[in-house]
Amino acid sequence: QTLVSQTNSVLADTKAIPDTIETALKKGVRSKVLNRSTTVSPGDTISVRYQTDSGKTPVITVYDPNNVSLIADKPMTNETSDPGDPSISVYSYDVTFDPAWGKGDFTIISSEPDTRSVDSLTITVTPPLADLASLTATVNNVQAGVASTQSSIDKVATNQIATQSAIGNVQTGVASAQTGIANVQTGVAATQTAINNMQNSIAGLSDMSTKLETFTSNLNTIKDNVSSVKAIVGAATDSSKTDSLYGKLAGIGTSVGAMINKWGKYNVSDIMGSLNNVGTYLGTPGDPPQMGTVFGKITDVQNQTGQIPSIAALADQSYGQIRDLRKEMDLNGKSETAYDMMQKVNTSVAELQKSVDSIPKESSDAQLKEIAAAVTATRKALKQTASNAGLKNAVQDQPSTVTLDGLQKQVTELKALVQSVKKSIEGKQEPVVKMWLEKGNQ
């Protein structure tokens, strides 16, 4: 091209600049959803907050995981204006996640047609963790049943004694005969009370044994889940070639570190290539386990434990930062802004690597605390049952623990104690009956 033709081309491009600026200004202030993606339970309500120009009429739309519209173009309420800039307002809309909607990732889109602004976020709905509260309630019911039965037996014995006393008063003339009858009746009532008390205690102990077997099964499941999670996480020494979460993060760390250290030498193509490598290791939110990415490993952990690990939020943050860095590089190349964004990516990756080690413990803590509470309640009920049977020191209190090994040992100990107390109570039944027969034959 000649110098004249190049000059004419530049002038033609320059004439388009005002139109481009005008189009961008019509979109108003930088519109955005102020909420962060989060996890809720069915029935929860969140207030979606959207920032855009004052005096506008933004609307909200909610889609279920199958992209079916549940709430369509509902107007948002003007919540407040920015005191520093009255041209900016925040609008809100309360979204209640109906249990009938199910679970999964729900997409919420806020938009303002006048400024053509739009932003979205993802809310993940998960069912509340199945806990062992019912087991604790059952154990408490057993204890309450034993206490209630004892109270009923005491009342029966009291009424029986009162009846015998009345009979004795009526038949004063035959005092010696009535005294004998009263002794026999009292013996029958006492024996029956003892037998009923033992039978109720044995039934309660059998129920405790069943619950303890459930505890064992649940603890074994937790142990298996923790082992599976550890295999997914891998070791801190894993290299980028290892198919583990640590391995994938090692690959990301290597690529990010190279971009930081060689920023001055790398051209835009080099940096974009390194970002592509990072994207290969990181993947995309919602990746299935077989994808072999950081997000795939997070999904694998969620499938094993039924809960989303906290590291998922850090991964989402890194994903968004890398996406924004790509945009900046596309628009402005190796700008100062791009370098600052690269530093933020580096910091986020470091936080990801620090958080990995806590995943196995995090995956089991809540369940172990629930089992620990149930085990403590079971020990208390067993101690009361043993005490009612005259076995005062058969069951001792133990310090509470929320570790897997500690709970397994306590459950094993309680199983043995239940069988020991049950055997002692069953051994008392025959002597009690024999003693009554001997007394009745005197």
Summary of the structure (lengths in Angstrom):
residues: 442
radius of gyration: 36.1
end to end distance: 132.8
largest distance: 144.3
contacts: 1329
relative contact order: 0.09
helix: 64%
strand: 14%
